[in-house]
Amino acid sequence: MSHIGSYEERYKSFNWKQSEEELEYGKNGMYNIGYYCSDRICEKGNGKKLGLIWEGFTGEVKKYSYNDIRVYSNTIAKFLQDTGINVGDRVCLFMDKVPELYLGFIGILKMGGITQPLFSAFGEEALFTRLDDAKTKAIMIQKKHLPKVRRIKDKLPDLTKIIVIDADEAATPQINEIHFWMEKTPKVEKFDIVKVGPEVPSVIHYTSGTTGKPKGAQHAHSSIIAQYITSKWVLDLQTDDIYWCTADPGWVTGTSYGIIGPWALGVTQVVLDAGFGAEKWYAFMQKYKVSMWYSAPTAIRLLMKEGIEAVKKYDLSSLRHLASVGEPLNAEAVVWSEKAFGKMFHDTYWQTETGAMMITNYPGMKIKPGSMGKPFPGITATVLNTKTYEPITSPGMVGLIALKPGWPSMMRSYWNNKTTYDSKFKNGWYICGDRASIDNEGYFWFVGRDDDVINTAGHLVGPFEIESALLEHKAVAESAAVGKPDPVNMEVVKAFIALKPGFEPSGDMELDIMNFIRKKLSPLAMPQEIEFVPSLPKTRSGKIMRRLLRAKEWGEEIGDTSTLEND
Ligand code: WTA
């Protein structure tokens, strides 16, 4: 860890220019992420090195060297160009964690397209909202997810290329569908990577807010500067590492640190396209000798439930460094991980909007279990008074987490929604929407979100999206979705529902509504509990007081309800 130096030294001497130079970003006018994640690694003589080791849920294994990544992404890029996709078009990736997802991401960028990765467990309504908003032109999809798109494509006039990556050879494509098999397509050895500028849009990740539809946080190619250096310093990725990021590229962690960061560094990463299982995970890490592991608190809490005995059945001596993101990492989980793996999980805090880690625990820094750590060098972070938006100077006082804009991976806007984007800035600070305090040594301690967004198992779910979908159910008159505490997932969705006249609450009704949401939105958004109520508490102006319901679930003092009336 000595190459990292002390936190204070790094913080003082840091400037982004240095990371840019290390990455040789912009040489020969090249700013395209696609180049830095494949061709550049090959040019450095590492073409034969493995970039991706993939294991499917059936145990099938595929391996891709950096040269394979280069050539397959070229092949995809060329194919997309040939089908009429232009620079700046949005191309959605809607797949499980198959190799085409990772290689497609690079391929889209190489031809100047804007990637729009979406979690493949999304149902048709969640998918529709995001494709409609981005006016997406093409979607790369596995055949198993095709029915969802077929049901909505008539309402999506811009979506004219539905690219099925694993169609049966005999299947006949329906209108606007194209069959493409990456491995059977003639390989494209040389592709003219589109020379985009550093500010050109690269990725749009949709994220949920309290009100309105999900918003597309739009990033630029130069985000790679931040993803590269944080992967190097915080994930501490080194040449011989075998790196495992458990996140799905449908979410920002899975792209910033499951594709861009590690590949910009030329590291070997492993991907497991299978669901969670404690022993499955341990066996996977043992098999591939994983040395750096980036995961999430819910997964750690699930592992804790299986006990240390399960860990001890496996040889995990290859593990060198562990980090976590997405939700508060409780102190017990940090202490447990040290007992179980001989290493502490290093918590990192950031958001879809920030594109890269903002507040982190660095290797070499003293870890205070339960704290998110300190701002990454190059990042100015503070907590602000909730009324004046002035930085709070007294240690331990809770305020709004705020960041000084200007780091390379900051979103450039919300897609087609400048008003909401602008509303995130106050007094020259970007407001994250979370509350925290800072102790007398500069460590940040997470307190909670400052809005009604539900964080379930590290995934953000917007109450508005759930409530809108609930209203489409024939029996629902009105509803409110709130987060309810859960020992493993931190929060799960609970819905309060008033039924229309003629409908009666029952167990069957509850199941029917739950399934309705699971199918339309996703398993994450599905209420784990439904409470039928005669009516919902409202403000004088008729808005549902979601916070009142939430406070009850958390056993919080509600106090004067008039303060809730503005929500
Ligand atoms: C929460 C994920 C506590 C927070 C990269 C943030 C955290 C939201 C942490 C972003 C952490 C993320 N401790 N809470 N270490 N990391 N969060 O956009 O509320 O999916 O605003 O990005 O997750 O979630 P998002």
Boltz pocket constraint, residues with backbone or C-beta under 6 A from the ligand:
constraints:
  - pocket:
      binder: B
      contacts: [[A, 207], [A, 251], [A, 252], [A, 253], [A, 324], [A, 325], [A, 326], [A, 327], [A, 328], [A, 329], [A, 347], [A, 348], [A, 349], [A, 350], [A, 351], [A, 352], [A, 353], [A, 372], [A, 432], [A, 433], [A, 434], [A, 446], [A, 449], [A, 455], [A, 458], [A, 459], [A, 460]]
      max_distance: 6.0
